[in-house]
Amino acid sequence: MLKRLIPFLFLTLGAAATQAQTPAPNSDDQYRESLQQVLDQIQQRYGVKIRPDAALVKDKYVTYAEWRFRPDVNETLKNVLGPLDLQVTPTGDKAYKLKTFQYHLKTPEEGAEQLAYLATRYHDVASWEKRKAELRSCMWEALRLSPMPAKPTSKPIITNKRQYDGYTVENVALETLPGLYMTGSIYKPLKAKGKVPVIISPDGHFGDGRYRADAQLRCATLARMGAMVYSYDLFAWGESLLQFKGEDHRRSLAMTIQALNGERALDYLLSLKNTDPTRVAITGGSGGGSQTMLLTALDDRIKVSVPVVMLSTYHSGGCPCESGQPVHLCGDGTNNAEVAAMAAPRPLLAITDGGDWTAQTPETAMPYLRTLYGYYGKPELAQNVHLPKEKHDYGPSKRQAMYEFMAKYLNLNLRAAEDASGKLDESKVTIEKEEAQKVFGPKGEGLPANALHSFEELQAVFNKARTADGHAQK
């Protein structure tokens, strides 16, 4: 019996000896524990479930681990994960998902708090105009577009003109930097009289890009109402993929290129003899909504602005093409509500819904915007159409609200978008196949010989465009 117990005693004593040799963490090692151990403790102590992510947890450690614990689990998670650039998002009752720090995203409460603080920094037209000028100057610098790169002297590439019921479409590419081509389609009214208003339509992160049906319906209907509309691709999206990889869209320079492209689009449209510089508008949804607010803030040539499903106090755009450059750090910190306010006193319609980060906009951003527009005596020019039962898209009801606003402030023919009873009617628009809308042909065979073919080439061209006499320009 004793012989049988001896191995057991040795194992027990060995384990005890090991435990004795491994003391609990203390100040000598900064109470250091592995992140996985700490997460396990949090789950046990607070009765929560944190979805594991081995890649995010591997080889990570927390110093002063349990000293970061608080009675509230959310505060504890923030204390533990913050120094590691990690955070959690709720996925259900007492359930969380671990993720990297979302620099572009605050909580709704934090967004409202920031906006309340920003509102204390100005109280009349003079103080707001001073703040706006400071923001605008910083934003151009943040985008690395101060001064603007020289514009190529090449002519637009225009292909494949089509005629439909009340409008025409032709595909247009503009060389915005040497070898960099912005591609899109221009929709024009078939029988325009006098000067024509213009609308640029930056695309968002929707499937099929500008080729999708709802984008065609929107642009063609606006053309039938009497406007010239340029619908163009995101950078490294659509035909831009002939020059770049899809992952290049998520580089910080994408935000700069898209702002540059928007400016070049305005330059081109306003260079045409039959366009009206007093009636210039912009509208886009999602990422296109981000560009709508940014370009309106930067450029006074834009007279009417309709950002769709994007105006929020706490969300700055989850793609680097929207937040990759430090625009939102200007002025000691800003947000999209203040950026949108830079449109004042030009007419602004924010279209929002209950299914995304714009759900709180009517209660938070809109009172702020109307107060600011009130400095100019025009609070009614900051408008909001909120659709609480809808989700993140540029659907029919959103388009109808936009048509009504554009008709009013650009003097367009709203009846061209409605039936006899006043309901939305886009039935006279022809939905084209993707191939018909491509500037350079179905397989890109028409791409110019000087076209860039890599992000590295683009960086070199952009950096060269920003230099003069051998010295880098700011």
ZINORMO-V563120 format. One record per backbone hydrogen bond with DSSP energy under -1.0 kcal/mol. NH is the residue of the N-H (numbers start at 0). CO is the residue of the C=O. Records with the same first field share a line. If there is no record, write none. Layout:
# ZINORMO-V563120
NH: CO ; CO
This chain:
# ZINORMO-V563120
4: 0
5: 1
8: 4
9: 5
10: 6
11: 7
12: 8
13: 9
14: 10
15: 11
16: 12
17: 13
18: 14
19: 15
20: 16
28: 25
29: 26
30: 25
31: 28
32: 61
34: 59
37: 33
38: 34
39: 35
40: 36
41: 37
42: 38
43: 39
44: 40
45: 41
46: 42
48: 93
50: 95
56: 52
57: 53
59: 56
61: 32
63: 29
64: 30
67: 64
68: 65
75: 71
76: 72
77: 73
78: 74
79: 75
80: 76
81: 77
83: 80
84: 81
85: 80
86: 98
88: 96
90: 94
91: 94
94: 91
95: 48
96: 88
98: 86
100: 84
102: 100
104: 101
105: 313
110: 106
111: 107
112: 108
113: 109
114: 110
115: 111
116: 112
117: 113
118: 114
119: 116
120: 117
127: 123
128: 124
129: 125
130: 126
131: 127
132: 128
133: 129
134: 130
135: 131
136: 132
137: 133
138: 134
139: 135
140: 136
141: 137
142: 138
143: 140
144: 139
156: 172
158: 170
161: 168
163: 166
165: 163
167: 187
168: 161
169: 185
170: 158
171: 183
172: 156
173: 181
175: 179
179: 176
181: 173
183: 171
184: 230
185: 169
186: 228
187: 167
189: 165
195: 273
197: 278
198: 227
199: 280
200: 229
202: 231
205: 203
208: 205
210: 207
211: 208
215: 211
216: 212
217: 213
218: 214
219: 215
220: 216
221: 217
222: 218
223: 219
224: 220
225: 222
226: 221
227: 196
228: 186
229: 198
230: 184
231: 200
232: 182
236: 233
239: 236
240: 237
241: 238
242: 239
243: 239
247: 244
248: 245
249: 246
250: 247
253: 250
254: 251
256: 252
257: 253
258: 254
259: 255
260: 256
261: 257
262: 258
263: 259
264: 260
265: 261
266: 262
267: 263
268: 264
269: 265
270: 267
271: 268
274: 271
275: 195
278: 275
280: 197
281: 303
282: 199
285: 307
287: 284
289: 285
290: 286
291: 287
292: 288
293: 289
294: 290
295: 291
296: 292
297: 293
298: 294
301: 298
302: 279
303: 279
304: 346
305: 281
307: 283
308: 350
315: 103
321: 318
322: 318
323: 319
326: 324
328: 325
329: 326
332: 329
333: 327
338: 334
339: 335
340: 336
341: 338
342: 339
343: 340
345: 342
347: 380
348: 304
349: 382
350: 306
351: 384
353: 386
358: 355
360: 357
363: 359
365: 360
367: 363
368: 364
369: 365
370: 366
371: 367
372: 368
373: 369
374: 371
375: 372
376: 373
377: 372
380: 377
381: 378
382: 347
384: 349
386: 351
389: 386
392: 390
398: 394
399: 395
400: 396
401: 397
402: 398
403: 399
404: 400
405: 401
406: 402
407: 403
408: 404
409: 405
411: 406
412: 224
413: 411
415: 412
416: 413
417: 414
418: 422
421: 418
424: 416
428: 425
436: 433
437: 434
443: 440
445: 439
446: 443
450: 447
451: 178
457: 453
458: 454
459: 455
460: 456
461: 457
462: 458
463: 459
464: 460
465: 461
466: 463
467: 470
470: 467
472: 465
